[in-house]
């Protein structure tokens, strides 16, 4: 399925992580939303985000591999349009 998705990520405690070209980024404890799209296979993209064992490819990977970040909910919408945040 082609689609867009929202990951609701719970940061369990304040953390600072290295996020590629963005450098060191501080995240307060709380809930964050990440919006992405997968115009080929949204199911496999979400499965990848849910896995902690992965090569860092996208900026969000730096956060989702942290033991202090957990994905609590995923919302999916079927679409053929790229609808990510910019």
Residue frames as a rotation matrix with the C-alpha (Angstrom) as fourth column:
UNK 1
0.580 0.815 0.000 0.00
0.815 -0.580 0.000 0.00
0.000 0.000 -1.000 0.00
UNK 2
-0.450 -0.603 0.659 1.15
0.541 -0.771 -0.337 3.54
0.711 0.205 0.673 -0.75
UNK 3
0.597 0.782 -0.178 0.59
0.623 -0.312 0.717 5.98
0.505 -0.539 -0.674 2.06
UNK 4
-0.162 -0.533 0.830 1.51
-0.364 -0.749 -0.553 8.52
0.917 -0.392 -0.073 4.66
UNK 5
0.314 0.217 -0.924 1.99
0.670 0.638 0.378 7.81
0.672 -0.739 0.055 8.33
UNK 6
0.308 -0.221 0.925 2.42
-0.633 -0.774 0.026 9.47
0.710 -0.594 -0.378 11.70
UNK 7
-0.077 -0.389 -0.918 4.60
0.578 0.733 -0.359 7.96
0.813 -0.558 0.168 14.42
UNK 8
0.714 0.227 0.662 3.82
-0.412 -0.628 0.660 9.05
0.566 -0.744 -0.355 17.97
UNK 9
0.041 -0.856 -0.516 7.12
0.385 0.489 -0.782 8.73
0.922 -0.167 0.350 19.79
UNK 10
0.967 0.248 0.063 7.41
0.017 -0.307 0.951 8.87
0.255 -0.919 -0.301 23.58
UNK 11
-0.071 -0.988 0.135 10.74
-0.096 -0.128 -0.987 10.21
0.993 -0.083 -0.085 24.83
UNK 12
0.492 0.351 -0.797 11.07
0.591 0.537 0.602 8.64
0.639 -0.767 0.057 28.29
UNK 13
0.478 -0.406 -0.779 13.70
0.624 -0.466 0.627 11.06
-0.618 -0.786 0.031 29.63
UNK 14
0.824 -0.211 -0.526 15.55
-0.429 -0.839 -0.335 14.11
-0.371 0.502 -0.781 28.29
UNK 15
0.374 -0.718 0.587 18.19
0.634 0.660 0.403 13.03
-0.677 0.221 0.702 25.77
UNK 16
0.391 -0.368 -0.843 20.71
-0.703 -0.711 -0.016 14.57
-0.594 0.599 -0.537 23.41
UNK 17
0.396 -0.225 0.890 21.50
0.451 0.892 0.025 12.57
-0.800 0.391 0.455 20.28
UNK 18
-0.623 -0.640 -0.450 23.61
-0.223 -0.406 0.886 13.02
-0.750 0.652 0.110 17.17
UNK 19
0.402 0.842 0.360 21.24
0.302 0.250 -0.920 13.50
-0.864 0.479 -0.154 14.19
UNK 20
0.346 -0.295 0.891 23.33
0.934 0.196 -0.298 13.42
-0.086 0.935 0.343 11.01
UNK 21
-0.379 -0.516 0.768 23.96
0.689 -0.712 -0.138 16.85
0.618 0.477 0.625 9.50
UNK 22
0.576 0.654 0.490 21.78
0.093 -0.648 0.756 18.48
0.812 -0.390 -0.435 12.19
UNK 23
-0.467 -0.821 0.329 24.43
-0.357 -0.165 -0.919 17.71
0.809 -0.547 -0.216 14.80
UNK 24
-0.873 0.124 -0.472 23.55
0.466 0.500 -0.730 17.18
0.146 -0.857 -0.494 18.46
UNK 25
-0.341 0.855 0.390 19.83
-0.297 -0.492 0.818 17.65
0.892 0.163 0.422 19.13
UNK 26
-0.986 0.056 0.155 18.23
-0.145 0.150 -0.978 17.87
-0.078 -0.987 -0.139 22.57
UNK 27
-0.289 0.935 -0.203 14.80
-0.023 0.206 0.978 16.30
0.957 0.288 -0.038 23.12
UNK 28
-0.541 0.244 0.805 12.77
-0.837 -0.241 -0.491 17.00
0.074 -0.939 0.334 26.24
UNK 29
-0.907 0.354 0.228 10.79
0.258 0.895 -0.365 14.18
-0.333 -0.272 -0.903 27.81
UNK 30
-0.237 0.895 -0.378 7.38
-0.540 -0.445 -0.714 13.96
-0.808 0.035 0.589 26.14
UNK 31
0.192 0.432 0.881 5.44
0.564 0.686 -0.460 12.86
-0.803 0.586 -0.112 23.08
UNK 32
-0.467 -0.390 -0.793 6.60
-0.468 -0.652 0.596 13.79
-0.750 0.650 0.122 19.56
UNK 33
0.636 0.655 0.408 4.92
0.097 0.456 -0.885 13.23
-0.765 0.602 0.226 16.20
UNK 34
-0.589 -0.777 -0.222 6.89
-0.258 -0.080 0.963 12.30
-0.766 0.624 -0.154 13.08
UNK 35
0.589 0.805 -0.072 5.14
-0.260 0.104 -0.960 12.44
-0.766 0.584 0.270 9.69
UNK 36
-0.604 -0.793 -0.084 6.45
-0.380 0.193 0.905 10.50
-0.701 0.578 -0.418 6.72
UNK 37
0.548 0.756 -0.358 5.33
-0.726 0.218 -0.652 8.94
-0.415 0.617 0.669 3.48
UNK 38
-0.546 -0.624 0.558 6.13
-0.179 0.738 0.650 5.75
-0.818 0.255 -0.515 1.61
UNK 39
0.097 0.622 -0.777 5.03
-0.891 -0.294 -0.347 5.77
-0.444 0.726 0.525 -1.99
UNK 40
-0.412 -0.202 -0.888 5.91
-0.650 0.749 0.131 2.11
0.639 0.631 -0.440 -2.52
UNK 41
0.016 0.370 -0.929 5.25
0.372 0.860 0.349 0.10
0.928 -0.351 -0.123 0.66
UNK 42
0.093 0.077 0.993 4.12
-0.666 -0.736 0.120 1.89
0.740 -0.673 -0.017 3.81
UNK 43
0.953 0.302 -0.005 3.88
-0.206 0.662 0.720 -1.36
0.221 -0.686 0.694 5.79
UNK 44
0.483 -0.841 -0.244 7.58
0.790 0.539 -0.293 -2.17
0.378 -0.051 0.924 5.38
UNK 45
-0.197 -0.526 0.827 8.56
0.060 -0.849 -0.526 1.44
0.978 -0.054 0.199 6.14
UNK 46
0.467 0.442 0.766 6.65
-0.723 -0.308 0.619 1.35
0.510 -0.842 0.175 9.42
UNK 47
0.956 -0.163 -0.245 8.13
0.250 0.891 0.379 -2.06
0.156 -0.423 0.893 10.30
UNK 48
0.079 -0.983 0.166 11.58
0.653 -0.075 -0.754 -0.56
0.754 0.168 0.636 9.74
UNK 49
-0.105 -0.069 0.992 10.82
-0.440 -0.891 -0.108 2.38
0.892 -0.448 0.063 12.03
UNK 50
0.785 0.506 0.357 9.60
-0.542 0.283 0.791 -0.02
0.299 -0.815 0.496 14.75
UNK 51
0.727 -0.585 -0.359 12.87
0.575 0.805 -0.147 -1.99
0.375 -0.100 0.922 14.63
UNK 52
0.851 -0.506 -0.137 15.77
-0.260 -0.635 0.727 -0.84
-0.455 -0.583 -0.673 16.82
UNK 53
-0.038 -0.876 0.481 18.29
0.266 0.455 0.849 -2.91
-0.963 0.161 0.216 14.83
UNK 54
0.769 0.297 0.566 18.89
0.617 -0.117 -0.778 -0.94
-0.165 0.948 -0.273 11.62
UNK 55
-0.441 -0.848 0.294 21.39
0.897 -0.426 0.118 1.11
0.025 0.315 0.949 9.70
UNK 56
-0.036 0.387 -0.921 20.86
0.346 -0.860 -0.375 4.84
-0.938 -0.332 -0.102 10.29
UNK 57
-0.439 -0.023 0.898 19.41
0.899 -0.006 0.439 6.09
-0.005 1.000 0.023 6.99
UNK 58
0.191 0.586 0.787 16.92
0.414 -0.775 0.477 8.87
0.890 0.235 -0.391 7.83
UNK 59
-0.511 -0.365 0.778 17.23
-0.431 -0.675 -0.599 11.50
0.744 -0.642 0.188 10.58
UNK 60
0.407 0.776 0.483 14.37
-0.835 0.102 0.540 9.84
0.370 -0.623 0.689 12.51
UNK 61
0.572 -0.242 -0.784 16.44
0.171 0.970 -0.175 6.63
0.802 -0.034 0.596 12.77
UNK 62
-0.528 -0.828 0.187 18.81
0.024 -0.235 -0.972 8.37
0.849 -0.509 0.144 15.19
UNK 63
-0.406 0.480 0.778 15.89
-0.894 -0.385 -0.229 8.79
0.189 -0.788 0.585 17.56
UNK 64
0.585 0.800 -0.130 14.06
-0.760 0.597 0.256 5.49
0.283 -0.050 0.958 17.06
UNK 65
0.213 -0.565 -0.797 17.16
0.139 0.825 -0.548 3.40
0.967 0.006 0.254 17.88
UNK 66
-0.568 -0.439 0.696 17.45
-0.548 -0.428 -0.718 5.06
0.614 -0.790 0.002 21.31
UNK 67
-0.609 0.327 -0.723 16.42
0.597 0.789 -0.146 2.97
0.523 -0.520 -0.675 24.32
UNK 68
-0.748 0.313 -0.585 14.82
0.351 -0.561 -0.750 6.15
-0.562 -0.767 0.310 25.70
UNK 69
-0.524 0.608 -0.597 12.41
-0.815 -0.562 0.142 6.52
-0.249 0.561 0.789 22.75
UNK 70
-0.736 0.363 0.571 9.44
0.345 0.927 -0.145 4.24
-0.582 0.090 -0.808 22.11
UNK 71
-0.830 0.541 -0.137 6.89
-0.387 -0.381 0.839 4.38
0.402 0.750 0.526 19.32
UNK 72
-0.757 0.584 0.293 3.50
-0.176 0.249 -0.952 4.24
-0.629 -0.772 -0.086 21.02
UNK 73
0.316 0.918 0.241 1.10
0.215 0.178 -0.960 4.65
-0.924 0.355 -0.140 18.11
UNK 74
-0.888 -0.455 0.066 1.17
0.152 -0.153 0.976 4.63
-0.434 0.877 0.205 14.34
UNK 75
0.247 0.943 -0.222 -1.51
-0.016 -0.225 -0.974 6.26
-0.969 0.244 -0.041 12.19
UNK 76
-0.763 -0.498 0.411 -1.63
0.338 0.234 0.912 5.38
-0.550 0.835 -0.010 8.47
UNK 77
0.297 0.822 -0.486 -3.48
-0.280 -0.412 -0.867 7.03
-0.913 0.394 0.108 5.58
UNK 78
-0.039 -0.248 0.968 -3.59
0.799 0.574 0.179 5.55
-0.600 0.780 0.176 2.11
UNK 79
0.729 0.206 -0.653 -2.49
-0.157 -0.878 -0.452 8.13
-0.667 0.432 -0.608 -0.48
UNK 80
0.527 -0.587 0.615 -0.39
0.850 0.359 -0.385 8.51
0.005 0.726 0.688 -3.60
UNK 81
0.693 -0.239 0.680 0.74
-0.026 -0.951 -0.308 12.02
0.720 0.196 -0.665 -2.60
UNK 82
-0.310 -0.826 -0.470 3.92
0.733 0.107 -0.672 12.86
0.606 -0.553 0.572 -0.67
UNK 83
0.537 0.672 0.510 2.57
0.137 -0.666 0.734 14.63
0.832 -0.325 -0.449 2.41
UNK 84
0.030 -0.619 -0.785 5.56
0.957 0.245 -0.157 14.91
0.290 -0.746 0.599 4.75
UNK 85
0.849 0.108 -0.517 6.24
0.337 -0.865 0.372 17.92
-0.407 -0.490 -0.771 6.95
UNK 86
0.338 -0.761 0.554 8.84
0.726 -0.164 -0.668 20.33
0.599 0.628 0.497 5.57
